[in-house]
Amino acid sequence: MFYPNLHKKSFFIPEEDAWITLKVSSKALRTINKKGITAVLKEAQKKGDIIIK
């Protein structure tokens, strides 16, 4: 059985001047630290993984 290492984290989006809370894996945290939260959200939206309203 596979249990991903998930963390509930808050991220600040400077373009929207807002905080969001996401449940992310350790690997996703490393990606966010490397690319930035805005780039990761745009990439995930383009792939269809998330829907941003």
C-alpha positions in Angstrom: 0.0 0.0 0.0 1.3 3.5 -0.9 0.9 6.4 1.4 2.2 9.7 0.0 3.9 12.1 2.4 1.3 14.9 2.4 1.5 18.2 4.1 -1.1 21.0 4.5 0.6 24.2 3.6 -0.4 27.8 3.0 1.0 29.7 0.1 0.9 33.4 -0.7 0.0 34.4 -4.2 1.4 37.9 -4.7 -0.4 38.5 -8.1 -3.8 38.0 -6.4 -2.7 39.3 -2.9 -4.2 36.2 -1.4 -3.4 33.1 0.7 -4.3 29.6 -0.5 -4.1 26.3 1.4 -3.1 23.2 -0.4 -2.4 19.6 0.6 0.8 18.8 -1.2 3.4 16.0 -1.2 7.0 16.5 -0.3 8.0 16.3 -3.9 5.5 19.0 -4.8 6.9 21.2 -2.1 10.4 20.9 -3.6 9.0 21.7 -7.0 7.2 24.8 -5.6 10.4 25.9 -4.0 12.3 25.5 -7.2 9.8 27.0 -9.7 7.6 29.2 -7.6 3.9 28.7 -6.6 2.6 30.8 -9.5 4.4 28.8 -12.2 3.4 25.5 -10.6 -0.3 26.5 -10.4 -0.3 27.7 -14.1 1.4 24.5 -15.2 -1.1 22.4 -13.2 -4.0 24.3 -14.7 -2.7 23.8 -18.2 -2.4 20.1 -17.7 -6.0 20.0 -16.3 -4.9 18.8 -12.8 -6.6 21.8 -11.1 -9.3 24.3 -11.9 -8.7 27.9 -10.9 -11.7 30.1 -10.8 
